[in-house]
Amino acid sequence: MKSVASAPAKIILFGEHFIVYGGKAILCAIDKRITVESEMTKTNNIEIESGLGKLVIPKSDSYKNADSVFRPLVYIAQKMLEKFHSKAGMRIRVSSEFPSGVGLGSSSACCVAAAGSISSLFENHTKEEILKIAIDAERTIFENTSGADCTACTYGGILEYSKDGQIKKLEIVPKLELVVANSGIIHSTSKVVSMVKHFKDGKPEIFSSLCILEVNLIEDALDALQKNDLVKLGKLMIQNQEFLEKIGVSNDILNSMISLVKDASYGAKLTGAGDGGCIIALADKSNLKKTLNALAKKYECFSAKIDTNGLEQSSA
Ligand code: PMV
């Protein structure tokens, strides 16, 4: 039997970086997916095939010996084989509809889809149980993950999350289109987070006043999402981008991408850690084409809607 599960990508609508120092951020699952297909084999190996490469590792080897892109998958496979006292090996295939390493939550989506796919080979698990397995797996590569990305990938929709670990799924599903464009620059979240700490330590007053402004901005954004007020939301994205530029996490390429969609979209900003990665531009049916066209000549880009399903599972 093959077990198939998929989980969506995520973007950060508002609040990246400032969330590290308190306040809230707003995350959103989008309708681009990672799919994981798994099956038991008669070998003693765990075999993985994905767009990022291939791995064959004896199932008795420590997951720590696997390259970081495969480590969470090996961890999940071993955990499940051990828990259910299985003598089988495992074959895992990963395919993705969106790029990795650019702040779209590919590692979290992969952990959630893998946890869903592999755990179902043995017995049915609730989404809550699968989320726990996925977060444990992601901790093998990001020790301090808040779990917010995995939560967005598991439940879908829009999430409000705060530094103290509170994660709340919002009931609202605004009718919006997002254009996601990839700068092609792979970024390191931890490096950019350190850059921001440096900024904060050097200019504490400026940083704390920006944090206060961001808290207010997020309250306004939650209100605009509730009212499906895209004009207001777009303006808030532009403002959020200005704050991110002030703390030094944007760069010339991201700024020029954003200026390309200035007139076509309701507003745009970088998403995630910055210093590379992706930008998001807000649109609806009326200006989606124009917004995509403004970016498509120079950058990999795609349109996305909010995903409300989160983890999806099936067996074949
Ligand atoms: O680029 P991403 O998806 O890894 O987003 C990082 C978000 C930060 O706020 C910069 C860091 C964090 O842990 O919240």
Residues whose N, C-alpha, C, O or C-beta is under 5 A from the ligand:
A	BS01	PMV	E16 H17 I19 G103 T189 T271 G272 A273
